[in-house]
Amino acid sequence: MSARDPDQPRRRPLVEGVAFAGLAVLLLASCAEREPQASVTDLNWACGTGRCTATFRVTAEKSDDENLLVLVRAYAGENVASREIVGEHKERLGLRAGQSRRLSVTVETRRPANRLRVIVQPAD
């Protein structure tokens, strides 16, 4: 057994910690959800007492086909802290590379909304 100087710091935990951190970064990068390469344009919307209507165009900008989940959310609240979702519409959409599609949706709301947002996510 070799004699170790108690004043010398141990290096093995440092090496193990660095290796673990590197492995964690690689694992998180491989599991990260990819962002769809699609854009929303030409959004027009209006909200009444019990529903919102919206028309917009979704365009696949990537060179690959996209399977998308389009969420249209209606919000109530005057500021971010008090904002809540009062209605939502979900629609699956498949677009070929470079293709666009115009959508018209109606979102039923449980109370009057004053903001509407279109969110595009991967469907898979």
ABEGO torsion letter per residue (X at the ends): XBBBBAABBBAAAAAAAAAAAAAAAAAAAAABBBBBBBBBBGBBBBBBAABBBBBBBBBBABABBBBBBBBBBBBBEABAAABBBABBBBBBBBBBBGBBBBBBBBBBBABBBABBBBBBBBAX
